């Protein structure tokens, strides 16, 4: 098939990934290409060129407003307008391009709102709970259209029930060849990795690790500088480590060497690639029971604690660290594999085309 993938215009689809959505898009596009499909990824210009990238914000789609338009009272901030204009330009182009199918992995409202004007079937994967912009776009199309909606978890799909009919739940997957299974951890260390923002609850992981008498390693990009300085950096003690935003190779070793990974969402996490990556290394998970956590974890691979309960999370750290690492890897192979994920997408694409 000739497949177009609409991705983020803001964050490049390359390592080190800005987040789970970028990693998911890279894995899906790369796998589809390896299976013989002709894949074009519409993404940020600095994305991995091996993906067959065409920039969303190309030279031709750059915003060039007149001075009169810029001074209008209805004008909004320029980054928003630039992204709006770029996606508008892309969707108008896709109305005439000959693709067999479009996979929409962006979080922008225009690919959803303008999808019915495209000849090819459009699969929109819901990677987040409803946002005002996205819900407005999907609810504006009440009649049957060429758009099929997929959710990354059943829990996230339920949050969209008011606006759309979710045809399938296809959990995200990770490349098991890129995450090294380790039978035994090297140290009694807890691991936390991801974007460092308040909704990810990094500071709660640090506090719970200390109460469980574990050192903790924190890795990931700083999404909120004030939060990092005030609540994360100041909470680290001797024996703890903040590594910064590391490469996949470095992260693979850090996660595999840890006794337990901590996942502390303070919102309804739609999926949780951190959990899948950890299980692939054989590292059990201690997590707050929010969002899709209980869809990924079962008793053999992780321990859940009530949301926001630091004492319970500390207990979960101790319990999870004693679980079988072989069972964790087996869970990743059966439920969190990139191969399984792409198989499911490929079957859906074949039905639609």
N, C-alpha and C positions, 0 to 999 in steps of 0.2 A: 504494500500500500504506500501511497504518497501521503505522508502525515505531517501536518503543521502543528507545532507545539507553541502555544502562547505562554510566555513566562514573565518574570518580573522585569520591569524596565529600570528599577532602582538598584537592585543588587545583582552583581555578576554571578552567573552559574559556573562557578569554578571553586577549587580549593584555595584557602580554607573557606568553607561555605558559611555564608552569613546566617543560615538557619536551616531547619529541617526541610522547608519547602524547596530551597535551592538544591539541597542534596537529593531530594526525591526527583526533581525534574531532571537532574543530571543522570541519575541512575536509570530512569525510565527512557529517556532519549537515547542514551548509550546502548541500552539493551535492545531497544527496537531496531536500532541501526545494525547491531550485530546479527539480528535475526533476518536481515535482508530488506528491511523497509527503508524507503527514501524519506529521511526525517530532516525537517527544517525547524530550527528553534528560534523563535522571535524573542529576544532577550536583550539585556544590557550589552552594549557594544564590547565591553571588556571580558565577556564570558569566554569559556574554554572554546577555542576555534574548532576543536575536534568534533564538536556537537553539530556543526553545520549551522552556525549562528548568522542570523540577519538581525541587525539592531532594530529594536522597537523605536528608539529615538535615532533614526537615521538622519543623514544630512538633509534629505528631502522633507522629513517630517518635523524639523525643528521649528519651534514657535517664533514667529517674527511679527509681533503685534505693532500696530501703529501707535504713535504717541497719544492719539485721541482715545484709542481703546484702552491703553494703559491707565489713563486718567479717569476713566469712567468709574462711577461710584459702585458699580456692581463687580468691579475687578476683584479677583481673589489672589492669593499669594502665587508668585510666578512658578515655583516648582509644581504646584498642583495643576496650573494651566498648561505647563510644558508636558506633563505626563498625560493629561487629558487630550491634548492635541496629537501627541504621538500615537496613542491608542486609537484615536479617531481615524488618523491617517492609515494605520495598519488595518483596521476593520474595513474601511472603504476599499483598500487594496484586496483583501481576502474575498470580497464579493465577486471579483473577476478572476482570481487565481484558481487554478485547477488542482485542488487537493481532494483526496478520497475521504479524508477525515481531519477534523481539527480537534486537538486536545487542549483545552483551556486550563492552564495551571496558574493563571494570574489571579490577583486579588482585586483587580480593577473592575469597575462596574460596566464599562463600555463593551468588552467582549461578551458579557452576558446579555446586555440590552440589545446589541446589534447582531447577535448570533442568528436570529431567524432570517436575516437578509443574505446569509451565506448559503450557497448551493449544497455544500457537503454537510454530513452529520457533524454536530459539535458535541463533544463530551466535556462537560464542566465538572471538575473535581472540587468538591467543597472541602477546603483545607482548614476552614475556620468556622466558628459559630456565626450566626447572622450578624452582619454589620449594617448600619443604616443604608449605606450606598449600595451594597450588594443585594440586600433584601428589596430595596426599591426597584432595582433592575430586574430581578427575577419575578417579582409580583406584578410587574407591568405587562407580562406576557401570559395571559390567562388561557389563550387558545392553544391547542396542540402545536408544537413547533418541531424543529429539527434538533432541539437540544435535549441531551440526556444528562441527568445529574447523578454523580457518584459521590459518596461520602467516605472519608478515611476511617470512620468508626461508626458503629451503630448509635452510640451516644450522641455524636455530632450530627448524625442524620436526623435523630429525633428533634434536635433543636431547630431544624429547618422545616419540620412538618407543616407549619402554618403557611409557608411560602411556596414550597415545591414538593413534587413527588420524587423521592430518591429511588432510582431504579436498582442500584447495587451498592453494597458496602465492600470496598476493596481496601483493606489495610495497607499502609505503607510497608515497604520492605527494604532490607539492607543487603548489600553484597557480602555474602558469608565468606567469600574468598579474601575479602579485605579486612576482616576482623578475626584476629588470631585467637583460637581457643587456648586457654591456659588452665591446666588441671589444678594448680595450686598458686595462690597469690604470693607475691614476694614479701609483702608487709601487711600489718594490720592497719590498713589505710582505707578510709572511705573516699569515694570519688564523686564529684559533682561537675557536670559539664553542660554547656549551653550558653545562650545569650544571657548576660547578667542584667536583669531588669527586675523590678519589684514583683511583677506577676509570676516570675519564675521561682521566687522565694529562696534565693541563694543563702541569705542570712539565716533562715530557719534550718537549712541543712547544716550549716556550720555549728549552730547552737546545739542541734540534736547530736551531731557527731561527737562534740565535746562531752555532752552528758553521757554518751555511751562509752567514753574513754577511747575514742578513735581520733587519730589525726585525720585531716581532710585535705585533699588536693582539689583545687578549683581551676577549671580551664574554660575559656570561652571569651568571645568579644564583649566589651563593655558597652551595653546598650543604653545605660543611664549612668553618667559619670557621678552625679551627686549621690545616687543610691550606692554605687560602688565604694566611694570614699567614706560615706557616713555609716553604712551598715555592713559592708562586706570586708573591705580592707582592714577596718578597725577591729573586726571580730576575729581575725586570724591570729593565731598564737605560734609560739615556737613549735616546730614540727609540722606545721601546716605549710601549704604552698599554693601560690597563685601563679599559673604558668603563662597567662596571656592567651591569645588566640593561636592555637598550635596547628601544625599540619596533621593530616590523617595518620601518617606514620607515627608521629609522637603521641597522638591521642590513643591510637590502638594499643600502644605499650602501656600508657598510663591506666587505661581502663582494664586491660588484662592483668596488670599487676595489683589492682585494688581488690580488697576483700569484699567490698560491697559498693554498689552505685546508689546514690540518693537522687530521688526525683521529687521535687517539692512544689508542684504547681499550686498557685494561689488563684487560679481561674480554671475553667473547665477545658483542660488541654484536649484538643481534638483528637490527637493520637499520642505521640511521644516517641520519636525516633531514638532518643537517648536510651530508652528502655530496650528497644530492639537491638541497638548496637552493643549495649552492655551484655545482654543475654548471648549474643553471638560470640563474645569473648569468654563466656562461661561465668561471668560475674553476676551474682544475684542482685536483686534490686529491693531497696526499701523506699516506699513511696507513699505520698498522701493519696487517699482514695478519692480522686477527683477526675472528671473527664473520662477518658478511655483507659485509665490505668488497669482496671480489673478485666478489661477485654484482652489485654496483652499478657498480664501476669496471672499465674495460678499458684497454688500453694507450694509447688515444687520449685518455682523459679523466683518467687518474691514474697514480700510481706507488706501488707497495706496498713496504714495508720489513718485515723480520722483526720480530715483536713484541718491543718493549722495546729494540731496537737503535737507539740515538740516532745513532750515526755513519751508519748506513744510512739513517735517516730524514732526516738532513741532506742526504745525497746525493739522496734522493727529492724533497726540496724544490726543489733546483736543477733536476733533470730535469723535474719536473711543471710548474714555472713556465714552461717553454719550449713546452709543448703548445698545440695550436690551441684557442682559446677557442670557436670555432664548433663544433668536434667535441664539446666539453664540453656545449654547449647542445643539440646534436643528441641526445646520449646522454640528457639529461634529458627531452627531448620523447618519445623512444621508450620509455624504461624507468621514468622517475620522475615521470610526469605524474599530477596529481590526477584528471584526466578518465579516464585509462586505469584507475586504481585503482577509481574509482567504477563504471565500466563493468563491471569484473570482479565487484564486490560485487553490483551490480544483477542481473547474469546469475545469480549464485548464489542470490540471494533469490527470483528468479522460478522457478527450478527447485524450490526448497524449498516455496514457497507453492503 
